[in-house]
Amino acid sequence: MSALDCLGTAWDALRANLLRSVLTALGIIIGVGAVIIMVAVGAGAESRVQDVIKSLGANLMFVLPGSSSNRGARLGRGTLPTLTEDDADAMMGEIPTIIYAAPSVRGGGQVVHGNLNWSTTIYGIRPDNLDAREWVIEKGRPIRAEDLRAAGKVALIGDTIREKLFGDGSGLGAGIRIKRIPFKVVGVLKAKGETPMGRDQDDVIFIPLTTAKKRVLGGRRLSGRLVTAIVVKARSGDELAAAEAAIKELLRQRHRIRPGDKDDFRVRNLAELLQKREESSRIMALLLAAVASISLLVGGIGIMNIMLVSVTERTREIGLRMAVGASQRDIMAQFLTEAVLLSIVGGSIGIAVGLGGAAVAANLASWPLLVQPGAVVLAFGVSAVVGIFFGFYPARKASRLDPIEALRHE
């Protein structure tokens, strides 16, 4: 029997019991589709994390106030600033792995233009903060050193603020009021989008650090050189850990923290936090892919079961084929081809299901569709191997039937 005859006979046999064939292939379809979807979800999550890291700025750390105490009572984190501009200057001067240490203050407030207003986050910054965070000025100019020295009433607005206050206009050169204090918009920032936690990075206004402390966000809480955060940018990702350790050692010395006492500050390594999130997503995807792989195994067992039933049902047919000259090899090839064909058809449908499911998952999660060709090939290859492996025993059993006993079977 030629390979083409074998294939045609197998196809006719599967079509004769179409519903049973579809239900048998369902395990393979689900397994292949689920593997492709899960691998695509893992790749999409990884890509999304990389995009977020780029939007936040590469090689960044944030030094934030820790908890403070008042007459023995420990207050919450960030209740009282414990960092100063001098701490930032000391980092720049004493830690060679750092290229930026930009202090800032932060607060909230209402911004008004004409009859429109919006509640937003206000940052008082130095010019190096824009470089550290890799903010791009889309229109206008950045905050300059002279703005800092003169406590100038100039502002940079994020894309969300531009949209809320100026609609389709740029807002460049317009006058706005921040907490009732007049400012001039000297620059508009290029949009960055949301963080993984859903915070809108473009819903911000940047003003000079001195202006923020003296006119907008100041008070006793931010008197003198106190700041609410320091943005640190390391030379490279490989030097982040060393820079973090050096920052902690330097600040403990500057803040006179005794050995064994807790830090009055905390360092957040954004790349490390996001990578942990990425690893969690990847591990979850791998676990789900492993579960999906079990569907392939279950599908293979289903194929074996149905093929054994088919051998029993077609015992008389097998006897007739042998009686007219079919060899054991021909019978084995016929049933093995049926099992493999069932797996391949199921795998093909599974690929279509997987690609469609991956597209839906990417759309729901709002990240790029990244289907891994290797995962598609692997899942399809495994489905074919499953057909061969689980179809071998029923085919072998069929080929070893006694022709005379087979012909007597009813």
C-alpha positions in Angstrom: 0.0 0.0 0.0 1.4 3.4 -1.0 1.7 6.3 1.3 -1.0 8.2 -0.7 -3.4 5.2 -0.4 -2.7 5.0 3.3 -3.5 8.7 3.7 -6.7 8.5 1.7 -7.9 5.4 3.6 -7.1 7.2 7.0 -8.9 10.3 5.9 -12.0 8.3 4.9 -12.0 6.5 8.2 -11.8 9.7 10.2 -14.6 11.3 8.1 -16.8 8.2 8.6 -17.0 9.1 12.4 -16.5 12.9 12.1 -18.0 13.9 15.5 -15.9 11.2 17.3 -12.8 12.4 15.5 -13.4 16.0 16.4 -14.0 15.2 20.1 -10.9 13.0 20.1 -8.8 15.8 18.7 -10.1 18.3 21.2 -7.4 17.6 23.7 -4.7 18.2 21.1 -6.5 21.4 19.9 -6.7 22.8 23.4 -3.2 21.8 24.3 -1.5 23.3 21.2 -3.7 26.5 21.4 -3.0 27.0 25.1 0.8 26.5 24.7 0.9 29.2 22.0 -1.3 31.6 23.9 0.7 31.2 27.2 4.1 31.7 25.5 2.7 34.7 23.6 1.4 36.2 26.9 4.8 35.7 28.6 6.6 37.3 25.7 4.1 40.2 25.6 4.5 40.8 29.3 8.3 40.9 29.0 8.1 43.4 26.1 5.7 45.5 28.0 8.0 45.6 31.1 10.9 46.6 28.8 8.9 49.4 27.3 7.9 50.7 30.8 11.5 50.6 31.9 12.4 52.7 28.9 9.6 55.2 29.6 10.6 55.6 33.2 14.3 56.0 32.3 17.1 53.6 32.1 19.3 52.6 35.1 17.2 54.6 37.6 16.8 54.5 41.4 14.7 56.6 43.6 15.9 57.6 47.1 12.9 58.3 49.3 12.4 59.4 52.9 12.0 56.5 55.3 10.1 56.6 58.6 10.9 59.2 61.2 10.2 59.5 64.9 8.7 62.2 67.1 9.4 61.9 70.8 9.7 58.1 70.5 6.7 57.6 68.3 7.6 56.2 64.9 5.7 57.9 62.1 4.9 56.5 58.6 7.2 56.4 55.6 7.7 59.8 54.0 5.9 61.6 56.9 8.8 63.9 57.3 11.5 64.5 54.7 14.9 63.2 55.8 16.8 63.9 52.5 18.4 67.2 51.5 19.9 68.7 48.3 23.3 68.3 50.0 22.7 64.5 50.1 22.3 64.6 46.3 25.4 66.7 45.8 27.4 64.4 48.0 26.3 61.4 45.9 27.4 63.1 42.8 30.7 64.0 44.4 31.6 60.7 46.1 30.0 57.9 44.1 31.7 57.5 40.7 29.1 55.0 39.3 26.4 57.8 39.4 26.0 60.3 36.6 22.9 62.1 38.0 21.5 62.6 41.5 18.6 65.0 41.1 16.7 66.2 44.1 13.0 67.1 43.9 9.9 68.0 45.9 6.4 66.8 45.2 2.9 67.8 46.0 -0.6 68.1 44.5 -2.6 71.1 43.5 -5.1 72.7 41.2 -3.9 74.2 37.9 -6.1 76.7 36.1 -6.2 78.2 32.6 -9.1 80.4 31.8 -12.3 78.6 32.8 -10.7 75.2 32.8 -8.9 73.6 35.7 -7.3 70.2 36.6 -5.9 68.6 39.8 -2.5 67.3 39.1 0.9 66.3 40.6 3.4 69.2 40.9 7.2 68.5 41.0 9.8 71.1 41.9 13.0 70.0 40.1 16.5 71.0 39.1 17.5 70.8 35.4 19.3 67.5 35.9 16.1 65.8 36.9 14.9 66.0 33.2 18.1 64.3 32.1 18.0 61.6 34.8 14.4 60.7 33.9 15.0 61.1 30.2 12.1 63.5 29.7 11.9 64.8 26.1 10.8 68.4 25.5 8.4 68.2 22.6 7.9 72.0 22.3 9.6 74.9 24.0 12.6 74.7 26.4 13.6 73.0 29.6 13.9 74.5 33.1 17.3 76.3 33.2 19.8 77.2 35.9 18.8 80.8 35.8 15.1 79.8 36.5 16.4 78.0 39.6 18.5 81.0 40.8 15.7 83.5 40.3 12.9 81.2 41.5 11.2 81.9 38.2 7.5 81.2 37.7 7.9 79.0 34.7 6.4 75.5 34.1 6.8 72.4 32.0 3.5 70.6 31.4 2.8 66.9 30.7 0.7 65.9 27.7 -2.3 65.1 29.9 -2.2 68.7 31.3 -1.9 70.1 27.8 -4.9 68.1 26.7 -7.1 69.0 29.7 -6.3 72.7 29.7 -5.6 73.5 26.0 -7.3 70.8 24.0 -5.7 70.6 20.6 -3.4 73.6 21.3 0.1 73.2 22.6 -0.2 75.7 25.5 3.3 76.9 24.9 3.7 80.5 26.2 0.3 80.5 27.8 -0.3 81.7 31.3 -1.6 79.2 34.0 -2.2 79.5 37.7 -0.8 76.8 40.0 -2.3 77.1 43.5 -3.4 80.7 42.5 0.2 81.7 41.6 0.7 82.8 38.0 3.1 80.8 35.8 4.2 80.8 32.2 4.3 77.5 30.2 7.8 77.4 28.7 7.8 73.8 27.6 5.5 70.8 26.7 6.8 67.3 27.5 6.6 64.4 25.1 4.0 61.8 26.2 5.3 58.8 28.2 2.1 56.8 29.0 1.2 54.8 32.1 3.3 52.9 34.5 2.6 49.2 35.3 0.5 50.4 38.3 -1.7 52.5 36.0 -0.3 55.9 37.0 -0.4 58.5 34.2 3.2 59.7 33.9 1.9 62.7 31.7 -0.3 64.1 34.4 2.5 66.3 35.8 3.8 69.8 36.0 7.4 70.6 36.5 8.5 73.9 38.1 11.9 75.1 39.4 12.8 73.5 42.7 13.4 76.9 44.4 10.0 78.2 43.2 8.2 75.1 44.5 9.8 75.4 47.9 9.3 79.2 48.3 5.9 79.7 46.6 4.0 76.5 45.9 4.9 73.5 48.0 7.0 75.0 50.8 6.4 75.5 54.4 8.1 74.2 57.5 7.9 70.7 56.2 10.2 71.6 53.3 12.3 74.3 54.9 15.9 74.9 54.1 17.5 72.3 51.8 15.0 69.5 52.5 13.6 67.5 49.6 11.1 64.7 49.2 13.1 62.5 46.8 16.3 62.1 44.9 16.3 60.5 41.4 19.6 58.7 40.8 20.8 57.5 37.4 23.7 55.0 37.3 26.2 54.7 34.5 24.9 51.3 33.4 22.5 48.6 34.5 25.4 46.5 35.7 26.4 49.2 38.2 23.0 49.6 39.8 23.6 47.2 42.6 27.0 48.7 43.4 25.5 52.2 43.3 22.7 51.3 45.6 25.1 49.9 48.2 27.2 53.0 48.0 24.2 55.3 48.4 23.1 53.4 51.5 26.5 53.6 53.0 27.0 57.3 52.3 23.5 58.3 53.6 23.9 56.3 56.8 27.2 58.2 57.4 25.7 61.6 56.5 22.6 61.0 58.7 24.6 59.6 61.6 22.7 56.4 61.7 24.3 54.0 64.2 25.1 50.4 63.4 22.0 48.3 64.0 19.5 51.2 63.7 17.1 51.3 60.8 17.7 53.6 57.8 15.7 56.9 57.7 15.5 56.5 53.9 14.8 53.8 51.3 16.2 53.1 47.9 13.9 51.8 45.2 15.6 50.1 42.2 12.9 50.4 39.5 14.6 48.0 37.1 14.8 45.4 39.8 11.2 45.8 40.8 10.0 45.6 37.2 12.2 42.6 36.5 10.7 40.8 39.5 7.2 41.6 38.1 8.4 40.3 34.7 9.8 37.1 36.3 6.5 36.5 38.0 4.6 36.9 34.7 7.0 34.6 33.0 6.8 31.9 35.7 3.0 32.1 35.6 3.1 31.7 31.8 5.4 28.7 32.1 3.2 27.1 34.7 0.1 27.6 32.5 2.1 26.3 29.5 3.0 23.2 31.6 -0.7 22.7 32.4 -1.5 23.2 28.8 1.0 20.6 27.9 -0.9 18.1 30.0 -3.8 18.6 27.6 -1.6 17.2 24.9 -0.9 14.2 27.0 -4.6 13.8 27.7 -5.3 14.2 24.0 -2.8 11.5 23.2 -4.5 9.1 25.6 -7.8 10.0 24.0 -6.3 9.1 20.6 -5.1 5.8 21.9 -8.4 5.0 23.5 -10.4 5.8 20.3 -7.9 3.9 18.1 -8.3 0.8 20.3 -12.0 1.1 20.0 -11.6 1.5 16.2 -9.5 -1.6 16.0 -12.2 -3.6 17.8 -14.9 -2.2 15.6 -13.0 -2.9 12.4 -11.6 -6.3 13.3 -13.6 -8.0 10.5 -12.4 -5.3 8.0 -8.8 -6.0 9.1 -9.3 -9.8 8.6 -10.7 -9.1 5.0 -7.7 -6.9 4.2 -5.3 -9.6 5.4 -7.2 -12.2 3.5 -6.8 -10.4 0.2 -3.0 -9.9 0.7 -2.5 -7.0 3.0 0.6 -7.5 5.1 1.1 -6.7 8.8 3.1 -3.7 7.8 0.2 -2.4 5.7 -2.3 -2.7 8.5 0.1 -1.0 11.0 0.8 1.8 8.6 -3.0 2.3 8.0 -3.9 2.7 11.7 -0.7 4.7 12.6 -1.5 7.1 9.7 -5.0 7.6 11.1 -3.6 8.5 14.6 -0.9 10.8 13.2 -3.5 12.5 10.9 -5.8 13.0 13.8 -3.0 14.7 15.7 -1.8 16.8 12.8 -5.3 18.1 12.0 -5.9 18.8 15.7 -2.5 20.6 15.9 -3.4 22.7 12.9 -6.7 23.8 14.4 -4.9 24.3 17.7 -2.5 26.7 16.0 -5.4 28.8 14.6 -7.0 28.8 18.0 -3.7 29.8 19.7 -3.1 32.7 17.3 -6.6 34.0 17.7 -6.4 33.6 21.5 -3.0 35.3 21.6 -4.4 38.3 19.6 -7.4 38.6 22.0 -5.1 38.4 25.1 -2.8 41.0 23.7 -5.7 43.3 23.0 -7.2 42.9 26.4 -3.8 43.5 28.1 -2.9 46.4 25.8 0.5 45.0 24.9 2.1 43.9 21.6 1.2 40.6 20.1 4.4 38.5 20.2 3.8 35.0 18.9 6.9 32.9 19.2 7.5 30.9 16.0 9.5 28.4 18.0 6.5 27.8 20.3 4.2 27.2 17.3 6.7 24.8 15.7 7.3 23.0 19.0 3.6 22.6 19.9 2.8 21.3 16.4 5.7 18.9 16.5 4.7 17.6 19.9 1.2 17.0 18.6 2.6 14.9 15.7 4.8 13.0 18.1 1.9 12.4 20.4 0.0 10.9 17.5 2.9 8.5 16.7 3.5 7.6 20.3 -0.1 6.9 21.3 -1.1 5.5 18.0 1.7 2.9 17.8 0.2 0.4 20.3 -3.3 0.3 18.6 -1.7 0.0 15.2 0.6 -2.8 16.4 -2.3 -4.6 18.0 -4.3 -4.3 14.7 -1.4 -5.7 12.6 -1.0 -8.7 14.9 -4.6 -9.9 14.7 -5.1 -13.5 13.4 -6.8 -13.2 10.0 -9.0 -16.2 10.6 -10.1 -15.0 14.0 -10.6 -11.6 12.7 -12.9 -12.9 9.9 -15.0 -14.7 12.5 -15.5 -11.5 14.6 -18.9 -10.1 14.5 
